[in-house]
Amino acid sequence: MNYETLKIDISDNVATVTLNRPEKKNAMSPQLHRDMTAALEELRYEDSAKVLVITGAGNAFCAGMDLKEFFHELKGVQSEYDKVFRLATEWRGRTLRYYPKPTIAMVNGYCFGGAFSIVEGCDLAVASDDAQFGLSEINFRMFPGGSVSKSLANLMRPRDALLYAMTGRRFNGTKAVDMGFINMSFPAAELEARTMELAREIASKDPAALRACKDGYRFSLEMSWEASMSYTAAKEQEVMVAQKGAWLESGIGDFVKGLYKPGLESHSDRK
Ligand code: ACO
């Protein structure tokens, strides 16, 4: 898996995708959007990657869209601008949202503008306590365009979204947790180890059940109660087929036999 703007490592069933333009604070260039599109496609079918962690090289997670290579240089080239815009929107939006494997954004530093859509597209997000989040668009006389406004509407409380969008003020990882924008923050020195702990814990669970966790939640958001009941009933059958009935046979079966307590431990941890 060789990409010009990414580094990909797989170990212990966790794939770490590192945005790798540290000299440009991992700003999303057209090539980075092409690379992410291809990498997510490749990792989708890579059996040794059960969970994805997305992070950035150096002291930035991602400084947003590459303001030079995307806006300045492509603005006059309408078809190319449109092509890259579609890729940029798609991988951070629909692709991550409905990705068949769990995804975690690990925000290790600067996270600006369009990078909010990566954080929102991932299922979970963690950051270093001192990571810097900012909607800097207003500082260059713009608003959070593309997919960013929708990401704010999906994940931030209204007062927070508009405060930060209208001021361009920054907030750190600790504050991002208070706001419910990310799950957890850690001291920078512990970020990677603690994130990998979380990723490995999730990777040890049943992959079909994990996929259903995502689908059940994400599609239910857009459904009536009746439609959701019908959808999850069908989904249950899909999981049953994918794992050949394992949840009933051994998952629940071993509890019924008194072999373990799922409230206190995971079936996958049993030796
Ligand atoms: N687009 C293109 N190049 C960028 C970007 C970006 N978003 N962010 C940083 N860079 C480049 C800088 O131009 C510089 O390049 P150079 O060395 O060729 O001059 C290099 O990355 C390093 O950046 P510095 O500014 O020198 O680093 P510093 O640590 O002082 O500041 C910071 C980092 C705060 C990220 C600053 O570069 C910045 O404000 N960047 C723009 C952030 C932004 O507004 N992003 C867009 C959000 S809106 C959207 O995504 C649609």
Boltz pocket constraint, residues with backbone or C-beta under 6 A from the ligand:
constraints:
  - pocket:
      binder: B
      contacts: [[A, 22], [A, 23], [A, 24], [A, 25], [A, 27], [A, 28], [A, 63], [A, 64], [A, 65], [A, 66], [A, 67], [A, 68], [A, 69], [A, 110], [A, 112], [A, 113], [A, 114], [A, 115], [A, 134], [A, 136], [A, 137], [A, 145]]
      max_distance: 6.0
